[in-house]
C-alpha cells in the first residue's frame, strides 16, 4: 500500500470546514477513477486538514498526483494556507471494522 499525505494548515476553522467540504466532494468523486483504496479527510479544531489517500500500486499514486494536482492548487489559491505533502508506506495499520469483517468471514 502507498499513501499520499496532504497537510493543509488553514487560517481558521471556518476556512478549514469549507476546504474539507470541497476536498471531500472532489476526492470522493475520484475514488473509482483513480483506483483509490482508502481516503481519509481529517479536520482539526484549529482548521488544519490532514488528507490521506491510499493506493495499492505506486503507479496509481503517481498518476493521481499528476492528474489531480490542480485540485490542491485550487485550495492553495482560494485560501490563505500553508501546505505540505509527502508520500509514505504504512508500517503498521489497524482498522477494527476491516478486522471484524475478515474474522466474520473466517468463522461464518
Backbone bond lengths (Angstrom), bond angles and torsions (degrees), N, CA, C in turn:
res aa  C-N    CA-C-N  psi(-1)  N-CA   C-N-CA  omega(-1)  CA-C   N-CA-C  phi
1 X - - - 1.443 - - 1.524 108.31 -
2 X 1.317 115.15 143.44 1.457 122.75 -179.81 1.524 108.18 -125.87
3 X 1.325 116.38 140.56 1.454 120.95 -174.82 1.514 110.78 -128.04
4 X 1.311 116.08 134.04 1.455 123.41 171.46 1.518 105.13 -107.07
5 X 1.338 116.04 126.88 1.460 121.80 -176.59 1.524 109.04 -117.24
6 X 1.319 115.74 129.66 1.458 121.96 176.30 1.522 108.19 -115.92
7 X 1.315 116.17 129.08 1.467 123.53 176.26 1.520 105.50 -115.99
8 X 1.327 116.59 112.47 1.459 121.51 -175.08 1.526 108.19 -122.73
9 X 1.316 115.76 108.43 1.464 121.18 -178.07 1.522 109.01 -93.20
10 X 1.325 114.94 109.18 1.461 121.43 -178.62 1.537 109.51 -87.55
11 X 1.328 116.04 163.17 1.464 121.59 -178.19 1.528 112.39 -72.26
12 X 1.345 117.40 -25.71 1.468 119.87 -177.42 1.528 109.24 -153.53
13 X 1.326 114.86 166.06 1.463 120.54 176.68 1.527 110.75 -63.96
14 X 1.328 117.26 -38.17 1.460 121.05 179.31 1.528 110.83 -60.22
15 X 1.329 117.19 -45.95 1.461 120.33 177.54 1.527 110.28 -65.66
16 X 1.319 116.93 -36.45 1.459 121.38 177.55 1.517 111.79 -61.10
17 X 1.330 116.68 -41.46 1.468 120.69 179.03 1.524 111.41 -63.85
18 X 1.325 115.81 -42.53 1.462 120.06 179.54 1.528 109.78 -65.47
19 X 1.324 116.24 -45.49 1.468 120.68 179.84 1.526 111.18 -64.30
20 X 1.328 117.52 -38.52 1.462 121.09 178.80 1.528 110.81 -64.12
21 X 1.323 116.86 -41.17 1.456 121.48 178.61 1.533 110.29 -63.78
22 X 1.315 116.60 -44.38 1.462 121.45 177.95 1.530 110.47 -61.68
23 X 1.321 116.91 -47.88 1.466 121.35 -179.12 1.527 110.86 -62.15
24 X 1.325 117.50 -42.68 1.471 120.90 -179.54 1.527 110.92 -62.91
25 X 1.319 116.36 -43.35 1.458 119.94 -179.33 1.533 110.93 -66.55
26 X 1.308 116.52 -47.44 1.463 120.61 -177.42 1.530 112.13 -68.42
27 X 1.323 116.90 -49.43 1.465 120.56 -177.84 1.523 111.93 -70.56
28 X 1.324 116.75 -36.38 1.461 120.32 178.12 1.516 111.73 -59.68
29 X 1.315 116.77 -34.40 1.451 121.19 178.48 1.525 113.86 -75.29
30 X 1.322 117.12 -10.21 1.467 121.48 -177.88 1.530 113.64 -102.19
31 X 1.326 117.66 -0.26 1.470 120.83 -173.55 1.527 111.76 -55.75
32 X 1.308 117.96 -54.70 1.469 120.41 -178.20 1.523 111.39 -71.30
33 X 1.319 116.72 -44.93 1.463 121.47 -176.59 1.528 112.21 -61.35
34 X 1.327 116.87 -37.51 1.466 121.20 -176.53 1.518 112.80 -98.21
35 X 1.321 117.38 4.10 1.462 122.31 179.70 1.536 112.00 57.16
36 X 1.331 115.37 44.96 1.463 122.29 179.71 1.525 108.33 -78.11
37 X 1.339 117.23 128.97 1.465 119.87 -179.61 1.525 112.04 -92.33
38 X 1.318 118.23 -23.34 1.470 121.88 175.88 1.522 108.67 -158.91
39 X 1.317 115.37 147.19 1.454 122.08 -179.63 1.513 108.37 -140.52
40 X 1.325 116.85 128.26 1.462 122.17 176.45 1.519 108.38 -129.85
41 X 1.323 116.30 132.00 1.457 121.84 174.52 1.518 106.50 -125.13
42 X 1.310 115.84 115.85 1.458 122.22 -177.49 1.517 109.65 -113.77
43 X 1.326 117.43 139.37 1.460 123.03 178.65 1.517 108.75 -122.56
44 X 1.318 116.20 119.88 1.464 121.36 178.03 1.529 109.80 -85.48
45 X 1.308 116.66 160.62 1.464 121.04 -175.41 1.522 113.69 -64.35
46 X 1.339 118.49 -20.13 1.454 120.08 176.95 1.525 112.64 -90.73
47 X 1.337 117.97 0.89 1.454 122.24 175.22 1.514 115.15 101.43
48 X 1.311 118.38 6.32 1.453 121.21 179.22 1.527 110.42 -81.58
49 X 1.331 115.56 134.20 1.459 121.78 176.92 1.521 109.63 -102.53
50 X 1.306 115.87 137.00 1.456 122.69 169.98 1.519 106.04 -120.18
51 X 1.312 116.11 119.23 1.452 121.20 -179.78 1.519 107.62 -118.67
52 X 1.321 116.53 122.99 1.462 120.35 174.94 1.522 108.11 -117.16
53 X 1.319 114.53 130.98 1.450 121.50 -179.50 1.527 106.56 -123.05
54 X 1.322 116.80 118.59 1.467 121.65 -176.33 1.524 111.26 -104.79
55 X 1.327 113.92 145.19 1.457 122.04 179.26 1.522 108.44 -135.69
56 X 1.323 116.62 150.77 1.460 120.82 175.80 1.526 111.15 -80.19
57 X 1.321 116.97 -27.87 1.465 121.80 -176.15 1.525 110.63 -123.30
58 X 1.326 116.47 140.84 1.465 121.75 178.01 1.532 111.08 -62.05
59 X 1.317 116.95 -34.12 1.467 120.20 180.00 1.527 111.57 -64.40
60 X 1.341 117.01 -36.12 1.472 120.33 176.61 1.526 110.70 -65.56
61 X 1.334 116.63 -40.25 1.459 120.35 179.93 1.532 110.37 -65.53
62 X 1.313 117.44 -44.10 1.467 120.96 179.87 1.525 111.05 -64.06
63 X 1.318 116.40 -40.53 1.468 120.00 178.27 1.525 110.58 -65.15
64 X 1.327 117.03 -41.55 1.465 121.57 177.27 1.528 110.02 -58.90
65 X 1.321 116.67 -47.02 1.464 121.07 -179.47 1.525 111.15 -58.49
66 X 1.307 117.25 -46.70 1.463 119.45 -176.64 1.530 112.06 -73.95
67 X 1.324 117.78 -36.43 1.465 121.12 -177.04 1.522 113.98 -77.28
68 X 1.342 117.50 -26.47 1.469 119.19 -170.24 1.530 113.97 -126.32
69 X 1.309 117.33 22.88 1.465 120.21 177.82 1.524 111.34 -63.90
70 X 1.328 117.64 -28.12 1.461 120.77 179.92 1.527 112.06 -62.26
71 X 1.327 117.12 -30.66 1.460 120.54 177.35 1.528 110.13 -57.95
72 X 1.327 116.74 -44.94 1.463 120.78 -179.62 1.527 111.37 -77.72
73 X 1.325 117.16 -29.71 1.467 120.36 173.58 1.525 110.18 -63.76
74 X 1.342 116.70 -38.21 1.469 120.61 177.33 1.524 111.24 -61.84
75 X 1.323 117.23 -41.36 1.466 120.51 176.95 1.530 110.41 -61.92
76 X 1.332 115.80 -45.62 1.468 120.67 -178.24 1.528 111.73 -63.10
77 X 1.325 116.41 -37.52 1.464 119.08 -177.45 1.533 112.63 -84.18
78 X 1.314 118.35 -21.65 1.464 121.88 -177.74 1.525 113.42 -86.44
79 X 1.325 117.16 -23.45 1.460 121.37 -174.95 1.526 110.19 -130.66
80 X 1.306 114.54 157.87 1.451 119.62 169.53 1.523 105.92 -83.02
81 X 1.316 116.25 108.31 1.453 119.60 -176.12 1.517 110.35 -153.36
82 X 1.309 114.38 161.02 1.459 121.95 173.09 1.518 106.54 -113.04
83 X 1.314 116.18 135.27 1.453 119.25 -177.22 1.518 111.77 -124.91
84 X 1.287 114.10 150.81 1.458 122.84 175.47 1.518 106.11 -145.78
85 X 1.314 116.82 135.10 1.459 118.39 174.69 1.522 108.72 -138.37
86 X 1.316 114.36 149.34 1.454 120.22 -179.17 1.519 109.47 -155.85
87 X 1.329 115.37 165.36 1.454 122.15 178.93 1.513 109.07 -106.67
88 X 1.310 115.91 150.86 1.465 120.74 179.59 1.520 109.82 -151.14
89 X 1.300 114.48 160.59 1.454 122.09 172.64 1.524 105.88 -117.17
90 X 1.333 118.23 121.56 1.461 119.42 -179.59 1.530 111.56 -60.27
91 X 1.308 115.36 131.92 1.457 121.60 178.30 1.524 110.02 -94.67
92 X 1.327 116.29 -36.56 1.462 121.49 177.95 1.516 107.09 -146.66
93 X 1.321 115.81 133.43 1.455 120.38 179.26 1.516 108.32 -146.66
94 X 1.306 116.43 134.68 1.458 121.61 178.18 1.522 108.06 -132.63
95 X 1.309 116.86 132.97 1.455 122.91 173.61 1.514 108.21 -135.90
96 X 1.310 116.62 116.19 1.456 120.94 -176.67 1.521 111.97 -59.70
97 X 1.322 119.10 -44.68 1.463 121.01 -177.66 1.521 111.12 -60.83
98 X 1.313 117.66 -44.18 1.459 120.47 179.47 1.532 110.35 -64.62
99 X 1.320 116.88 -40.69 1.448 121.24 179.38 1.533 110.80 -64.34
100 X 1.324 117.55 -43.93 1.459 121.36 178.61 1.530 111.00 -62.14
101 X 1.317 118.46 -40.64 1.460 121.62 179.84 1.530 110.35 -63.97
102 X 1.306 116.22 -41.67 1.470 120.34 178.63 1.516 110.52 -65.23
103 X 1.328 116.94 -45.84 1.466 121.13 -178.30 1.531 110.19 -65.62
104 X 1.330 117.88 -38.76 1.466 120.48 178.47 1.526 110.10 -62.85
105 X 1.328 117.52 -38.83 1.463 121.31 178.96 1.514 111.81 -66.78
106 X 1.328 117.47 -32.24 1.469 121.18 -179.95 1.515 112.28 -76.00
107 X 1.339 116.73 -32.55 1.457 119.78 -175.82 1.526 112.60 -95.91
108 X 1.335 117.31 -13.35 1.476 120.30 -174.35 1.471 115.19 -87.45
